[in-house]
Amino acid sequence: MPKLMLGVVDVAYSDGDGATTTGDVAGFLEAEYHVMRTFLEMYEEQIGEFLADAMVGEIESMAQGKPVTIFGKDVSTHLGDRVISGSSVNGKIEEAFRNYLDAREWKQVSGQTIASAEQGVSLRKKQSTPKKPKARAEFFSTGLYSASFRAWLES
Protein backbone atom coordinates (compact mmCIF):
# COMPACT_ATOMS: atom_id res chain seq x y z
CA MET A 1 0.00 0.00 0.00
CA PRO A 2 1.44 3.40 -0.96
CA LYS A 3 2.28 5.84 1.82
CA LEU A 4 1.99 9.61 1.53
CA MET A 5 5.26 11.25 2.51
CA LEU A 6 5.79 14.92 3.33
CA GLY A 7 9.25 16.47 3.29
CA VAL A 8 11.55 18.95 1.63
CA VAL A 9 14.11 18.92 -1.15
CA ASP A 10 17.44 19.07 0.70
CA VAL A 11 19.04 22.38 -0.32
CA ALA A 12 21.82 24.23 1.48
CA TYR A 13 21.10 27.71 2.76
CA SER A 14 23.49 30.18 1.13
CA ASP A 15 24.02 32.34 4.21
CA GLY A 16 26.67 31.52 6.78
CA ASP A 17 28.94 28.51 6.29
CA GLY A 18 26.46 26.57 4.16
CA ALA A 19 26.28 23.71 6.64
CA THR A 20 22.54 24.15 7.29
CA THR A 21 20.12 22.58 4.82
CA THR A 22 16.37 22.65 4.35
CA GLY A 23 16.34 19.06 5.62
CA ASP A 24 17.96 20.20 8.88
CA VAL A 25 15.51 23.09 9.23
CA ALA A 26 12.49 20.90 8.42
CA GLY A 27 13.61 18.34 11.02
CA PHE A 28 14.01 21.05 13.66
CA LEU A 29 10.68 22.72 12.81
CA GLU A 30 8.86 19.39 12.93
CA ALA A 31 10.41 18.39 16.25
CA GLU A 32 9.82 21.81 17.81
CA TYR A 33 6.58 23.04 16.20
CA HIS A 34 5.00 20.05 14.36
CA VAL A 35 4.39 22.18 11.26
CA MET A 36 3.79 19.36 8.76
CA ARG A 37 1.88 17.18 11.22
CA THR A 38 -0.47 20.08 11.99
CA PHE A 39 -0.91 20.67 8.26
CA LEU A 40 -1.72 16.99 7.68
CA GLU A 41 -4.22 16.92 10.53
CA MET A 42 -5.96 20.09 9.29
CA TYR A 43 -6.03 19.09 5.62
CA GLU A 44 -6.49 15.32 5.89
CA GLU A 45 -9.84 15.27 4.07
CA GLN A 46 -8.72 17.68 1.36
CA ILE A 47 -5.53 15.68 0.78
CA GLY A 48 -7.68 12.56 0.47
CA GLU A 49 -9.72 14.36 -2.19
CA PHE A 50 -6.52 15.36 -4.02
CA LEU A 51 -5.39 11.72 -4.04
CA ALA A 52 -8.82 10.47 -5.16
CA ASP A 53 -8.90 13.03 -8.00
CA ALA A 54 -5.43 11.94 -9.08
CA MET A 55 -6.55 8.30 -9.06
CA VAL A 56 -9.59 9.14 -11.19
CA GLY A 57 -7.29 10.92 -13.63
CA GLU A 58 -5.07 7.85 -13.86
CA ILE A 59 -8.06 5.58 -14.51
CA GLU A 60 -9.29 7.93 -17.25
CA SER A 61 -5.81 7.88 -18.83
CA MET A 62 -5.81 4.07 -18.80
CA ALA A 63 -9.28 3.99 -20.39
CA GLN A 64 -8.06 6.27 -23.18
CA GLY A 65 -5.00 4.10 -23.80
CA LYS A 66 -2.58 6.75 -22.52
CA PRO A 67 0.45 5.77 -20.43
CA VAL A 68 -0.18 5.74 -16.70
CA THR A 69 2.09 8.10 -14.79
CA ILE A 70 0.95 7.08 -11.30
CA PHE A 71 -0.01 10.50 -9.93
CA GLY A 72 2.58 12.48 -11.83
CA LYS A 73 6.28 12.39 -12.48
CA ASP A 74 8.75 10.30 -10.55
CA VAL A 75 10.85 12.20 -8.05
CA SER A 76 14.20 11.36 -6.63
CA THR A 77 15.77 13.86 -4.25
CA HIS A 78 17.40 14.16 -0.86
CA LEU A 79 15.73 14.53 2.52
CA GLY A 80 18.41 15.00 5.14
CA ASP A 81 20.71 11.99 4.92
CA ARG A 82 18.46 9.77 2.81
CA VAL A 83 17.47 9.73 -0.81
CA ILE A 84 13.74 9.75 -1.39
CA SER A 85 12.05 8.49 -4.48
CA GLY A 86 8.47 7.93 -5.39
CA SER A 87 5.67 9.53 -7.32
CA SER A 88 4.63 13.15 -7.14
CA VAL A 89 0.97 13.82 -6.29
CA ASN A 90 0.49 16.72 -8.69
CA GLY A 91 1.21 20.08 -7.04
CA LYS A 92 -2.02 20.42 -5.11
CA ILE A 93 -0.68 19.26 -1.74
CA GLU A 94 2.41 21.46 -2.07
CA GLU A 95 0.21 24.44 -2.99
CA ALA A 96 -2.08 23.77 -0.01
CA PHE A 97 0.95 23.63 2.31
CA ARG A 98 2.30 26.94 1.05
CA ASN A 99 -1.13 28.53 1.43
CA TYR A 100 -1.35 27.09 4.96
CA LEU A 101 1.95 28.76 5.87
CA ASP A 102 1.11 32.01 4.11
CA ALA A 103 -2.28 32.29 5.84
CA ARG A 104 -0.60 31.65 9.22
CA GLU A 105 -2.97 28.77 9.92
CA TRP A 106 -0.32 26.99 12.00
CA LYS A 107 -0.32 29.88 14.48
CA GLN A 108 -4.12 29.93 14.64
CA VAL A 109 -4.26 26.22 15.49
CA SER A 110 -1.23 25.95 17.77
CA GLY A 111 -1.64 29.27 19.55
CA GLN A 112 2.16 29.58 19.62
CA THR A 113 4.11 32.62 18.51
CA ILE A 114 7.58 32.93 17.08
CA ALA A 115 9.36 36.12 18.13
CA SER A 116 11.23 36.71 14.85
CA ALA A 117 7.99 36.41 12.86
CA GLU A 118 6.16 38.78 15.21
CA GLN A 119 9.02 41.30 14.83
CA GLY A 120 8.98 40.97 11.04
CA VAL A 121 12.56 39.68 10.81
CA SER A 122 13.24 38.50 7.25
CA LEU A 123 16.53 37.23 5.87
CA ARG A 124 15.31 37.95 2.32
CA LYS A 125 15.97 41.67 2.76
CA LYS A 126 19.20 43.64 3.19
CA GLN A 127 18.05 44.94 6.55
CA SER A 128 16.74 41.81 8.26
CA THR A 129 14.94 43.70 11.06
CA PRO A 130 12.54 46.38 9.80
CA LYS A 131 12.48 49.87 11.35
CA LYS A 132 8.71 49.62 11.76
CA PRO A 133 8.10 45.99 12.76
CA LYS A 134 5.22 44.33 10.95
CA ALA A 135 4.50 40.67 11.67
CA ARG A 136 5.21 38.21 8.88
CA ALA A 137 4.09 34.64 8.34
CA GLU A 138 5.96 32.09 10.45
CA PHE A 139 8.52 29.86 8.70
CA PHE A 140 9.06 32.34 5.83
CA SER A 141 12.31 33.98 6.91
CA THR A 142 14.00 33.13 3.60
CA GLY A 143 11.17 31.29 1.81
CA LEU A 144 13.39 28.28 1.09
CA TYR A 145 11.59 25.93 3.51
CA SER A 146 8.24 26.62 1.88
CA ALA A 147 9.60 26.46 -1.66
CA SER A 148 11.34 23.12 -1.08
CA PHE A 149 8.30 21.35 0.44
CA ARG A 150 7.22 18.21 -1.46
CA ALA A 151 4.58 15.50 -1.09
CA TRP A 152 5.12 12.10 -2.73
CA LEU A 153 4.00 8.50 -2.54
CA GLU A 154 6.21 5.58 -1.59
CA SER A 155 5.32 1.93 -2.01
C-alpha positions in Angstrom: 0.0 0.0 0.0 1.4 3.4 -1.0 2.3 5.8 1.8 2.0 9.6 1.5 5.3 11.2 2.5 5.8 14.9 3.3 9.2 16.5 3.3 11.5 19.0 1.6 14.1 18.9 -1.1 17.4 19.1 0.7 19.0 22.4 -0.3 21.8 24.2 1.5 21.1 27.7 2.8 23.5 30.2 1.1 24.0 32.3 4.2 26.7 31.5 6.8 28.9 28.5 6.3 26.5 26.6 4.2 26.3 23.7 6.6 22.5 24.1 7.3 20.1 22.6 4.8 16.4 22.6 4.4 16.3 19.1 5.6 18.0 20.2 8.9 15.5 23.1 9.2 12.5 20.9 8.4 13.6 18.3 11.0 14.0 21.1 13.7 10.7 22.7 12.8 8.9 19.4 12.9 10.4 18.4 16.3 9.8 21.8 17.8 6.6 23.0 16.2 5.0 20.0 14.4 4.4 22.2 11.3 3.8 19.4 8.8 1.9 17.2 11.2 -0.5 20.1 12.0 -0.9 20.7 8.3 -1.7 17.0 7.7 -4.2 16.9 10.5 -6.0 20.1 9.3 -6.0 19.1 5.6 -6.5 15.3 5.9 -9.8 15.3 4.1 -8.7 17.7 1.4 -5.5 15.7 0.8 -7.7 12.6 0.5 -9.7 14.4 -2.2 -6.5 15.4 -4.0 -5.4 11.7 -4.0 -8.8 10.5 -5.2 -8.9 13.0 -8.0 -5.4 11.9 -9.1 -6.6 8.3 -9.1 -9.6 9.1 -11.2 -7.3 10.9 -13.6 -5.1 7.9 -13.9 -8.1 5.6 -14.5 -9.3 7.9 -17.2 -5.8 7.9 -18.8 -5.8 4.1 -18.8 -9.3 4.0 -20.4 -8.1 6.3 -23.2 -5.0 4.1 -23.8 -2.6 6.7 -22.5 0.4 5.8 -20.4 -0.2 5.7 -16.7 2.1 8.1 -14.8 1.0 7.1 -11.3 0.0 10.5 -9.9 2.6 12.5 -11.8 6.3 12.4 -12.5 8.8 10.3 -10.5 10.8 12.2 -8.1 14.2 11.4 -6.6 15.8 13.9 -4.3 17.4 14.2 -0.9 15.7 14.5 2.5 18.4 15.0 5.1 20.7 12.0 4.9 18.5 9.8 2.8 17.5 9.7 -0.8 13.7 9.7 -1.4 12.0 8.5 -4.5 8.5 7.9 -5.4 5.7 9.5 -7.3 4.6 13.1 -7.1 1.0 13.8 -6.3 0.5 16.7 -8.7 1.2 20.1 -7.0 -2.0 20.4 -5.1 -0.7 19.3 -1.7 2.4 21.5 -2.1 0.2 24.4 -3.0 -2.1 23.8 0.0 1.0 23.6 2.3 2.3 26.9 1.0 -1.1 28.5 1.4 -1.3 27.1 5.0 1.9 28.8 5.9 1.1 32.0 4.1 -2.3 32.3 5.8 -0.6 31.6 9.2 -3.0 28.8 9.9 -0.3 27.0 12.0 -0.3 29.9 14.5 -4.1 29.9 14.6 -4.3 26.2 15.5 -1.2 25.9 17.8 -1.6 29.3 19.6 2.2 29.6 19.6 4.1 32.6 18.5 7.6 32.9 17.1 9.4 36.1 18.1 11.2 36.7 14.8 8.0 36.4 12.9 6.2 38.8 15.2 9.0 41.3 14.8 9.0 41.0 11.0 12.6 39.7 10.8 13.2 38.5 7.2 16.5 37.2 5.9 15.3 37.9 2.3 16.0 41.7 2.8 19.2 43.6 3.2 18.0 44.9 6.5 16.7 41.8 8.3 14.9 43.7 11.1 12.5 46.4 9.8 12.5 49.9 11.3 8.7 49.6 11.8 8.1 46.0 12.8 5.2 44.3 10.9 4.5 40.7 11.7 5.2 38.2 8.9 4.1 34.6 8.3 6.0 32.1 10.4 8.5 29.9 8.7 9.1 32.3 5.8 12.3 34.0 6.9 14.0 33.1 3.6 11.2 31.3 1.8 13.4 28.3 1.1 11.6 25.9 3.5 8.2 26.6 1.9 9.6 26.5 -1.7 11.3 23.1 -1.1 8.3 21.3 0.4 7.2 18.2 -1.5 4.6 15.5 -1.1 5.1 12.1 -2.7 4.0 8.5 -2.5 6.2 5.6 -1.6 5.3 1.9 -2.0 
